[in-house]
Amino acid sequence: MLGTHDPWLFAATVLVVNATPGVDLLLTLSRTLQHGVRGGMATALGIGAGCVLHALGAAFGLAALMAASATAFTLVKWLGAAYLAWLAIGMLRAALTRHDPVRGAPPNETPAPALRPAALFRQGLLTNALNPKVALFFLALLPQFIDADAPHKTLAFLALGAWFVLQGTAFLVAFVLLVAPLARWRPPAIVERGLQALGGAIFVGLAARLALATQRHGASA
């Protein structure tokens, strides 16, 4: 009725996209290990909310504008890269902070409070929404499953976008539940700091990759 086709192929494509390591998956992993199930769920839901914005943009032409305008693409690209770099700086600072081996906090300081779910939701939302490659991916993927003579192309875009959001969010939720038991493991301070440094370095690389991204369709998120 909406003029879409090959739903099982679409579902398989979305699964491959979700399972490919990228910004969203790595952010969900790091926040789950740091803040447990609640933190991972909040991050996953924030990423899902970001995908909603991209789906709406693809349906109503904002992604098309970004694809056509080098200025719009560059602006969003640098905003996204700057936000990823900011997240990386926070992780690297945590890795360089000297922890007391008994209390697990810097000497003469109280432990930093855990991030609230609302803050983690906001991180997931901004990380996804400020990634122009996701917008271009939506614009490149969704038309492949819409008939040329579809009577309501906007509704078809919205339907496939909603499917992508629901399936992607469900995948991240399952991923959180799968890796959450690892959050109970408390490694030695030097290992924990090493993991923070590794995560920060990965996010620096992701920021650089996004900043150097060219304006092309079909780029993975």
C-alpha positions in Angstrom: 0.0 0.0 0.0 2.9 2.4 0.8 4.9 1.3 -2.3 7.8 -0.4 -0.4 9.3 -3.7 -1.3 11.7 -6.5 -0.1 11.1 -6.0 3.6 13.2 -9.0 4.6 16.2 -7.6 2.6 15.7 -4.3 4.3 15.7 -5.9 7.7 18.8 -7.8 6.9 20.5 -4.6 5.7 19.6 -2.8 8.9 21.0 -5.6 11.0 24.3 -5.5 9.2 24.5 -1.7 9.6 23.7 -2.0 13.3 26.2 -4.8 13.9 29.1 -2.9 12.2 31.3 -1.3 14.7 30.9 2.5 14.6 30.3 5.6 16.7 26.9 4.5 18.0 27.9 0.9 18.9 31.2 2.1 20.6 29.4 4.8 22.6 26.8 2.3 23.8 29.5 -0.1 24.8 31.5 2.4 26.7 28.6 3.9 28.6 27.2 0.4 29.5 30.6 -0.6 30.9 30.8 2.7 32.9 27.3 3.1 34.1 25.6 -0.3 33.8 22.3 -1.3 32.3 20.5 2.1 33.0 23.4 4.1 31.5 23.5 1.8 28.4 19.8 1.9 27.9 19.7 5.7 28.2 22.5 6.0 25.6 20.7 3.5 23.3 17.5 5.4 23.5 19.3 8.7 22.8 20.8 7.2 19.7 17.4 6.0 18.6 16.1 9.5 19.1 18.9 10.8 16.9 17.9 8.3 14.2 14.3 9.6 14.4 15.6 13.1 13.4 17.6 11.6 10.5 14.5 9.7 9.3 12.4 12.8 9.4 15.1 14.7 7.6 15.3 12.1 4.9 11.5 12.0 4.5 11.1 15.8 4.3 14.1 16.7 2.3 16.7 17.9 4.9 19.0 15.1 4.1 18.7 15.9 0.4 19.6 19.5 1.1 22.7 18.3 3.0 23.7 16.0 0.2 23.4 18.9 -2.3 25.0 21.6 -0.2 28.7 21.3 0.6 28.4 24.1 3.1 25.6 22.4 5.1 27.4 19.1 5.1 30.7 20.7 6.2 29.0 22.6 9.0 27.3 19.5 10.5 30.4 17.4 9.9 32.6 19.7 12.0 30.0 20.1 14.7 29.9 16.3 15.0 33.6 15.9 15.0 34.0 18.6 17.7 31.4 16.8 19.9 33.2 13.4 19.5 36.5 15.1 20.3 34.9 16.6 23.5 33.8 13.1 24.5 37.3 11.8 23.8 38.9 14.5 26.0 36.7 13.5 28.9 37.8 9.9 28.6 41.5 10.8 28.3 41.3 13.1 31.3 39.8 10.2 33.3 42.6 7.9 32.2 45.3 10.4 33.2 43.8 11.1 36.7 45.7 9.4 39.4 43.4 7.2 41.5 43.8 6.2 45.1 44.3 2.4 45.1 42.1 2.0 48.2 39.3 4.5 47.7 39.3 4.4 43.9 39.2 8.2 43.8 41.9 10.9 43.3 43.7 11.7 46.6 41.9 14.2 48.8 39.0 14.4 46.4 35.5 12.9 46.5 34.5 10.5 43.7 32.9 12.1 40.7 29.2 11.5 40.5 28.0 9.1 37.9 26.3 10.7 34.9 22.5 10.7 35.1 20.5 8.8 32.5 19.3 12.1 31.1 22.8 13.2 30.4 23.7 9.9 28.8 20.5 10.1 26.7 21.6 13.6 25.5 25.1 12.2 24.6 23.6 9.5 22.5 21.2 11.9 20.8 23.9 14.5 20.0 26.4 11.9 18.9 24.0 10.4 16.4 22.2 13.6 15.3 25.5 15.5 14.6 26.8 12.7 12.3 26.0 13.8 8.7 27.1 10.4 7.4 24.0 8.9 9.1 21.8 11.4 7.3 23.4 10.6 4.0 23.1 6.9 4.7 19.4 7.3 5.3 19.0 9.2 2.0 21.0 6.5 0.2 19.4 3.4 1.8 15.7 4.2 2.0 15.0 4.9 -1.7 16.3 1.5 -2.6 13.2 0.0 -1.0 10.6 2.4 -2.3 8.9 1.8 -5.6 9.3 4.5 -8.2 5.5 4.7 -8.6 4.8 4.6 -4.9 1.6 6.7 -4.3 2.9 8.3 -1.1 6.7 8.5 -1.1 6.8 10.6 2.1 4.8 8.1 4.0 7.0 5.3 2.6 10.1 7.2 3.8 8.5 7.6 7.2 7.5 3.9 7.4 11.0 2.7 6.5 12.6 5.2 8.8 10.4 4.1 11.7 11.3 0.5 11.0 15.0 1.4 11.0 14.7 3.3 14.3 12.8 0.5 16.0 15.0 -2.3 14.8 18.2 -0.3 15.5 17.1 0.6 19.0 16.1 -3.0 19.7 19.5 -4.1 18.6 21.3 -1.7 20.9 19.0 -2.6 23.8 19.9 -6.3 23.3 23.6 -5.3 23.0 23.4 -3.5 26.3 21.9 -6.5 28.1 24.6 -8.7 26.5 27.6 -6.7 27.7 26.1 -5.4 31.0 27.4 -8.3 33.1 31.0 -7.1 32.3 30.2 -3.8 34.1 30.2 -5.7 37.4 33.9 -6.6 36.9 36.2 -4.1 38.6 39.6 -4.3 37.0 42.8 -2.9 38.7 43.2 0.9 38.5 45.9 0.7 35.8 43.7 -1.5 33.6 40.7 0.8 34.1 42.8 3.8 33.2 44.2 1.9 30.2 40.6 1.1 29.0 39.7 4.8 29.4 42.7 5.8 27.4 41.9 3.3 24.7 38.3 4.5 24.5 39.5 8.1 24.3 41.9 7.2 21.5 39.2 5.5 19.6 36.9 8.5 19.8 39.7 10.8 18.7 40.1 8.5 15.6 36.3 8.6 15.0 36.3 12.4 15.3 39.2 12.7 12.8 37.4 10.2 10.5 34.2 12.2 10.6 36.1 15.5 10.1 37.8 14.1 7.0 34.7 12.5 5.6 33.9 13.4 2.0 30.4 14.1 0.8 29.3 10.8 -0.6 26.3 8.5 -0.3 26.3 5.2 1.3 28.9 5.9 4.0 28.6 3.7 7.0 27.7 5.3 10.3 
